Amino acid sequence: MLGRLAVDRRHANLGIGTALTAHALATAVELNVKAACRAVVVTALNNRARDLWKHLEFRPFEPDQPDELDLHTLTSEIEATL
């Protein structure tokens, strides 16, 4: 389980958030091999964060609720992009 993923504003735009996200998603793929981690679920803090996760191919559980802050992606889909 991963708690809040964020970068202090003083360190924004340095690639730290991208590196943290890539590491977390790569770890999920590794866990899928060892312990059947089938999906990664996030709860976006706000609409801006939701849009960022959607840009990373996360999607709402219910397609008819595009404004939902709870999003997911399958580890098999992550693996295909690494």
N, C-alpha and C positions, 0 to 999 in steps of 0.2 A: 504494500500500500504506500502510496505517495501522498504526502500532504500538500500544502500550498507550494506551488512552484513559482518563484518570483525573483526578480533581480532588483536590488536597490537602485533607485533612480540615479544616484551618483555614478553608477557603473553601467548605465544603459547604453545601448548601441555599440557594445564591445564584443558582441557575439557570445556573451556568457549565457544568456537565456537559450539561445540556439544549442549551445553545447550541453547545457543541463537537460534540455528536452531530448536531444539525440541520445544522450547517455541513458535517460530513463526509459526511452522506447527500446533501445538496444537491450537493456536489462530485461524488459518484458519479454522480448523474443527469446532470450536465453532461458528465462524461467519457464516459457512454454515448453521447451525441450525437457526440462527437469521436473516440472510440477503442473503441467497443463494449464498455463496461464493463457486463456483463450482470447481475452480482450483487455484493453486498457480503457478505463472509465475516468472521465474528468468532470468536475463541476466547475464551470467557468465562474469567475468572481463577478463578472458583469458582461454587458453586451460586447464591449471591445475585446475582452478576453475570449468570449465565445467565437467571435469572428476570427481571431487568431487560430483557435483550435480547429475551426472549420477549414481554414486555409491549409491546415496540416492533415486534412482528410478525416477529421473526426466528424461524426454526425449524430443528430438526435436519435433517441431510441424509437420515437414515433415520427415518421416522415411528415405527418400532417401537423407537427408542432415545431416548425423551424426556429422559433424563438426560445426554445427550451435551453436551459443552461447546463443540463446533464447531457453529456455527449460520450460517444464511444468509438473505438475502432478495433478491429480484430488484429491479433498479433500476426496472423498470416498476411494481412495487408501491410503491416509495418515491415515485415521481413522482405516483402517484395520491393520495398523502396530503399532498403539499406544497402 
